[in-house]
Amino acid sequence: MRWPRFKLSSRAKKILLRVGMGLFAVYVAGFGVIWWAMHQPPEKFGRVMMRMPGPVPFLLYPFETLWLRARAGHLNAGERAPDFSLLKVDKSARIQLSTLNRNQPVVLIFGSYT
């Protein structure tokens, strides 16, 4: 069975080219927004991702690879942790690492216990 061949007019080719270029531009712009958001503090990243339509970023972009590269640290084993502050769970105040570290050593554990 042979498939029928379609001939497109030059006008149709131009329209398809423009639509393709427009879709590509939107894809690249979305990539840029996600990449930029991943380099922001977690609160801002969460606000940006909250406005994304459903699972679109996870389906269209290599999200995990982007995330791992954006959040990769520059510390090596044995180096001091950079100073940072975090909001308490009850949001009553901020706690700074350097303040805690003055009195006693601090152990930071990042992970899941589930």
Secondary structure as GFF3:
##gff-version 3
##sequence-region A 1 114
A	DSSP	alpha_helix	10	38	.	.	.	ID=ss1
A	DSSP	alpha_helix	42	50	.	.	.	ID=ss2
A	DSSP	alpha_helix	56	60	.	.	.	ID=ss3
A	DSSP	alpha_helix	63	70	.	.	.	ID=ss4
A	DSSP	beta_strand	85	87	.	.	.	ID=ss5
A	DSSP	beta_strand	94	96	.	.	.	ID=ss6
A	DSSP	alpha_helix	97	103	.	.	.	ID=ss7
###
